[in-house]
Amino acid sequence: MSMNHLVVYASGKGTDSNRAKIDSIIYRLSCNSTYFKEQQRKDALTDSRISKMIDKVRSSPPLPPSTKSSIEATTARLRSTRRTRSLHIVVDMDAFYFSCHCANMKEKGNYECLVRYPKNSNKMRKITDVPAAVGGGVVTTSNYKARKYGVRSAMAGFIAEKLVSELGRDGDIELHWVERAEEGNFTLYRRKSAEVRKILLEYDDELKCYSLDECYMNLGRYVGMRFGGRGMTHEEIQKVWEKRRKGKEEGNENEEGNEGEENEQDEDEGGNEDSWEELISAKDSNRYVQLVVSEMRLKVEKSTLLTCSAGIAPNSILAKIASDENKPNGQCFVEAGDEPVMKFLEGLSTRKMGGIGRVSQKTLEAFSIKTLGELYANRYLVHQVFSSKSASFLLRASLGYADEDRKEGDGEGGGQKSASCESTFRATSDLKVLRDHLSRITTTLSEKYMVKKDGRRLKGKTITLRVKLSDYQRFCRSKTVGFAVSSYSEIWPIVSKLFDGACKDEKIVRGGGVGFTVRLLGVAVSSLGEGDGEGQKTLEGLWGKEGRKETTTTTTTKEGLTEDAGDRDDLIDDTVADGDEEVLLSQCSSAGDEYEGEEQASLKLAQELMKSYEEEAKKEREDEERSRALALKLEEEERKEMKTRELFGRLKRGAESSPKKGRRKDGGGSGGGGGIGSFFNKKVKK
């Protein structure tokens, strides 16, 4: 069994230490945990599946020419949809939580961000020059110096400390903890995120932010207005943005006359993307967009004291990958066009592509497919190994295709297919607590993820309940109804019924609680569409037998647990295989309920691991304290015994050395009364 597939914390990004040593340390410290054992169990299942896939390929005949022709036709169609301009930008803040604390130190007068390092010394060093992290029991985020030693978000704190102490060099002997990432600190994080977003809105007033530290932008309109037509200044563009915002607030965008007036104004000002492309060559637009992104990043750093990295590419999927290439404080440009894109993707690991997770990566590597270039070269083999939908997704991944590249009527993509929300919490078997969590998750899903940016609601027909147990095993229940649902009042009765059914099916209700401990709940709505659809149904209408087209699907093992395919980032399934670009960017934001930001969601997934270690450490401390107390007690008794012996020794010596002159026959002294000396002598004689 490959350790690299079990040790998921130490990804290669930013690591310049020996990867084998990092994995060895993590393995040694976590191999006895419940989480790790569950990963081993799932890894064994993956190995079994891979063996079956290999046997299937060996026993299957080659793909027929007709299938190969169909694959090539699809490939040619996808490659023909390449965009001609690289205008999609992904801005990703560098070590965001850590950088927020550094900026806060500068704002308070510690301009060089000096800290005491090592902790118990009088030496002062810049915090950026020592391995440091935000967190405590669990790492929320780490700086780039710590990442060189394998320290990662969601890693148990004691593992991070051990990595630095064992691998540290050049004076790096311990991990410096900046501060715990507690709820109170999110005020700071949200404030700094809002400052960054305010600047980015000057360049794209329709940007999308999926977390506190990441924004998706399209600079087409800005570049067109600033460098095309009559060439507007940045300040003039802000006036146009402001006018558009006011118009939307007043509802003018819904009136035909105003829409026509706005479109006409955009064309006059060079803001219409189709019109400015005729005025600016592709070569010039490449140069302009890179200059604008550089300007934007410098403005962010100057105003917020935070640095950011950016990816510039023909679509947001490629821009997301590019934003990671020149971290920290850099930018990467991917030229538009089929040949430049294929060259960019050729040497990248398959794991770099959104939707290909730990299990999918391992499966592909079993067939000697490690890079996106190899994935494309082996597209026939992929169609033999995977289902048609998964193979279709992998083909698009190898081409760097995104749903936004889709042309009208080309049959690809088709918009968002699902929306979901899940939350990790302290493991519990309390039925009321679980219902409260489930209700809150459903509320977040209906109010946040079932509403598009333009206000239109998404409606779906398949509702899925996801449950993860304290031992990291999962099961799910789903139901498809004959009408579309969207609001909380429509979704909640179905979710509640699914949960009740799961409890009854598994016979797990035990006096107000459930028979197992749950640590994660999630709700998903799929088969999405738009429009008003049918009105709200009653509970009887949802679950009654008359006139319904509903089906219930339960994915379980014999024990009622799913054979989970792998990590959350493994999206090779029917949903994503349909080309769902939105899923890759925003599906299942479990941090949406309790925290904002992707790192916090990962942090929660490590809580159970840390909890088990804390319990073990607590038990060891208690045993040590009991042993120490017993040792102290024995030592005290021994001291008392020694004092007693010394006392009797002195008394005996005093009696023996006392003069015998004048003693009475009865042992009394000259003064009469016997005394303690005579008493002691009597005792000795006896």
QUIWOFEN-V604419 format. One record per helix or strand of 3 or more residues. SS is the DSSP state (A for helix, B for strand). FROM is the first residue (numbers start at 1). LEN is the number of residues. If there is no record, write none. Layout:
BEGIN
ss:SS from:FROM len:LEN
ss:SS from:FROM len:LEN
END
This chain:
BEGIN
ss:A from:3 len:4
ss:A from:19 len:12
ss:A from:34 len:26
ss:A from:65 len:15
ss:B from:88 len:6
ss:A from:96 len:12
ss:B from:114 len:3
ss:B from:124 len:3
ss:A from:127 len:3
ss:B from:132 len:4
ss:B from:138 len:5
ss:A from:144 len:4
ss:A from:157 len:11
ss:A from:183 len:18
ss:B from:208 len:4
ss:B from:214 len:5
ss:A from:220 len:8
ss:A from:234 len:16
ss:A from:252 len:3
ss:A from:256 len:13
ss:A from:273 len:4
ss:A from:282 len:23
ss:B from:308 len:6
ss:A from:316 len:7
ss:B from:331 len:3
ss:A from:338 len:9
ss:A from:350 len:3
ss:A from:358 len:8
ss:A from:372 len:6
ss:A from:379 len:7
ss:A from:388 len:12
ss:A from:403 len:3
ss:B from:418 len:13
ss:A from:431 len:19
ss:B from:457 len:13
ss:B from:474 len:12
ss:A from:488 len:18
ss:B from:513 len:14
ss:A from:539 len:5
ss:B from:551 len:5
ss:A from:574 len:4
ss:A from:581 len:6
ss:A from:591 len:4
ss:A from:598 len:8
ss:A from:607 len:51
ss:A from:675 len:11
END
